[in-house]
Amino acid sequence: MGGERVSVQPILQRQVPLTGDRVSRFVSYTFVAALPEMLLEYLESPTPYLMGVLSDLPDVDAVMVDLDIGEVRLPTNSELPELPSPFRERLVIRLQMVLSPELATADLAIPAALPPPLEPHLLDKEIRACFVLFFSELLYGYRSCLEVVRLHRHPLIVFHKAAFMGMRRLNSPLLHELIEGQMFQLFVTNRGLPFRECDIFDEVVCSATMENYDLGSDEEKQRMTMIRDSLLMNEKQERIMTTTPQNLSRKISLCVLNGDKPGDGDPRSLDNDKIDALIEDNRLQWNLDDPGRIQPKVGDRVIVFTVFASVDP
């Protein structure tokens, strides 16, 4: 069984432990944890997972992936559905273009010069671009099978599975199992609402096509590069938005009855007596104790200054 079939197991709500003799084989992957030996009982969890475990692993009812020898072991009396054609072939070709670009010119008498290898963060984004294209082609046209019911406070989104399978004309057990799962229901709930901000997947799935064009063409490479750059830009924006500046101070503007204007130097500290006097003066000025009076009293002119005080977070 190829690795492309293993890659879709988490969205099919299956457990996939990754085994190996060295922790470094699986801690480098995103969303994969190195499970300590004392927590091996978590492998019996009924929820889907993708965990890294050392080779001394008890028998569990899950799809086992041995990273040392590249072997995939299935649980007893279990079968994994095949990826439908031609989506599987397209995914494999794109992954080969990213991971083994030399295969494209290996049979030529004079192989062309290969570009320099990608940096790890760019390679990661190109692999993600391959799967974005794979799922966009697999789920192409899903929005035309959505129905939004607005009779409730929160809109109810209904996905017509029979209409989707009939429109795609695919007799695929994997696709049928996919749209029946909770992961796809969550996908529809989050992405089915209209008038929301579009993202990379929305743009790609709208332009997806099943025409038999050359996947090794420059146009396809540019398409993958565009998706890669978009993913990279999104990641940079998320880092900027989640970064909390350090050593910040907050300034609070206070209106107090004070005859001295603060200087341009350091902000002055808060004075509790002046704050209490300010509150009391405003209560008298606006007659807050009298509910029938909403107009301020006309009195002597009051000169108001602004004091800036610093409050450390």
N, C-alpha and C positions, 0 to 999 in steps of 0.2 A: 504494500500500500504506500502510495507516494505522500510526501509531506503536504501537498496541496489539499489532500483529503483530511489530514489532521487539522489544518488551519481553520476549517469550518466547524469543527466539533464544539467549540465553546458556544457558538450561536445556536447550535442544536441542543443546548443544555446538557452536555455530556461532561463527565469528569475526565481530565487528561493530566495524569502525573508525568513529569519529565524526570527520568532517572539518569544518574551518571556518577562516576567516581570522584569528580572534582566539582566543587561548588561553583567555580568560575565559569563552568559551561552554561549555567542557567541564570546566574544573578545578573548577567549583562543584558538580559532581555527585559523590556518594559512590561509591567504588570505580572511578572513571574517572581514569586518569592521563594527563597530557600527555606523549606520547612524543617524546623529542628526535629530531632529524633523523638523528643518527648511529646511532640504534637502530631505524631503520625496518625492518631485517631481521627484527625480532621479529614483524612482521606475517605472516611466512611460517610462524609457529609452528603446529603441528598441534593445539595445545590451544585450548580455547575462550577467548575474551578479549573485553573491551569497552574499547577504547583511544581516547583523544583524539589526533588527528593534525592538523597544519596542512594546508591545502588542497593543497599540492604533494605529492600522494600517488601512488605508482606503482600500476599495476594489480595487484591481489591477488585471490585467490579467496576473497572474503568479502563480506558484506552491507555496503554502504557507506551511511552516513547523513550527508547534508550538512546541518549545522545552520544554515547561512546561508540557504538557500532552502527548507529543509524537504523535501528530496528523498531518496528511498531507491532505491539502485541495486543490482540483483542481479548476481551473477557469471554468466558465460556458461553456458547450459544448466543453469540452476538454478531451482528452484521452491520457494516457501515455502508450507507448508500453511496453510490458513485456520483461524482460531480457530473452534471449533464453536459453533453456535447452540444455545441463547440466551445462552451465556456471554459471547460477544463483545459483544452488545448491552447486557448488564448492566454489563460493565466500562466501556463507553463512557459510559453514562448516569451511572454513579457518578463517573467522572472529570470529566464536565461539571458535575456538582453541586459538585465541589470547585474546579475551575479556572475555570468560567464559570457561576456561580450565577445571573447575570442572564438566562440563556436560559430558565429555568423560568417567568419572568413576562414575557418579551419580547412575547408575543402578547396580553397583557391590555390592555384599554382604559385601565385605571389600574394600572400596574405597582406591585407592593408594594415597600416600602422594603427595600433590601438590607442585610444585616448588614455591619459593617466588615470589611475584608479581613483574612485571617489573617496572623499573623506567620510568617516563613519556616520556623521550626522546627515550628510547628503544621501548616502547609501540607504540609511533608514527611511528617509522620506521617499525615495524612489520605490522601495519595496512597498510602502504604504500606498503609493500611487497605483501600483499594480493591482492591489486589492480594491482600491476605490473604483477602478475601471471594471474589475471583475463583478463586484456587487451592483454597480450601475447597469451593467449589461444583463445580469441575472434578474434584477428587479425592474427592468425597463417597463414603463407604462403602469406602474403600481398606483400612481395618483389618479388615473382615470377610473380606478375601481374603488375609490374612496367616496363615502357619503357622510356628510356632516349634518347632524340633527341638532338644531338649536332650540328645541323645546325645553331643554333643561337649563339650569343656571350655568353649568359647565357643559360646553358642547360635547355631544356624543359622536365619536368617529367610528364608522362601520366600514370594514374592509370586506368586499365581496370576493371571497376566495375562488368560488366557481367561475366567476366572470374573468378573474385574472388568469386562472389556469386555462380556460378556454381561449382567451385572447392570445396567450403565449404559445398554445398548442405544444406544451411540453409534458411528456409523460415521465416525470422525474420524481422518484420517491424522496430525494433530498429536498427538492423545492417544496413538495407537499408537506414534509415534516417541518421545514423552515417556517412556512407561513402559518402553521398550526401552533408554533411555540410561543412562549411568553415573551421571548426576546423580540420577536417580530411585532407582537402586540404593543410592546413598549415603544418600538420604533415608529409604528403608525400613530400612536398617541402623541408622541413628541413632535413628529414631523408632518402630521396630517392636517393641522390647522392652516387655513389660508391666511393671507396678509401677515405673514411672519418674515423675518429677515432670512434671505437665502444664503446658503453656504456653499462650500466647494462641491459637496455631493449633489446638491440640487442642480447646480450648473452642469455637472458631468452627466447625471442621469437624464437630463433633458436633451442632451446632445448624443446620447448613446445610440449606436446603430449596430445591426448585425450583418452589414454588408461585408462581403469577402474582400476586404482591402488588405494590402500588404502590411503586416504588423511590423516588419523590419524597415519600413520606409522612414524617410526623414520626418514626414508629417506625424507619424505615430510617436517618434522620439521627441518631437517638439511638444506633443500633447502631454506626454509623461513628464517632461521637464516643467511645463507650465503648472501641472498639478503639484509636482514636487516643490516648486518655488512658492506656491500658494500655501501649502502645508507648513513650509518653513517660516513664512511670514506670519501665519497664525500663531505659531509657537513663540515667535519673538514677541508678538503683541501680548500674549498671555503672560509671558515672563515680566514684561513691563508693568502690566496691570496688577500682578500679584506681588510685586516688590514693594515693601513698605519702607519708606525713607527713615533713616535713623537720625537721632539728635534734632528732632523738630520741636519747636516751641509754639504754643498757641497764644495769640494776643486777643484780649477781650477789651472791647471799648465800653467804658462806663461813663455815664453822664452824672456828674456829681456837682453839688453846689460848692464850688471851691474857687477862691479868689486867685489861686496860683496856677498858672498854666504849666504843665509838665514840660521839661526841657527836651532837647533832641537826643539826650544820652540814653542810658538804660531805662527800661520801663520801670515805673514805680510799683511797689507791692500794694496789695489790696489793703484798704483800711476799713475794718468792720464798722467803726463808728460812723464814718462818712456814708457807708452803704445803708446803715440803719436810718440815718438822717434823710437820705434820698428817698427811701421807701415811705417814711412818715410824711415827708413834704408832698409827695405825690398823692398820698391818701387824702391829705387835706386839700390839695389843689383840685382834685377831681371829685371830692365829696363821696368817696367810695363807701362810706358808712351809710349814706342816704340813697336807697335804690331809686328814688324818684328824681334824682338830679343826675343828668348825664352830661351837662355842660360844665366846662371848667369855670372857676371863679376868675373874675377880672380883677387883678391886683397889680401890685408893683411889678415892674419889669425885672425879670430874673436873668442874670448872665450865667450861662451854662458852659462849662468847659468839659473837655473830654480827657479822661485819664486812661492811659494804656497800661495795662498790668499784664505781667507774664505769668502764666500758669503752666508749670511743668507737667507733661502728660504722666 
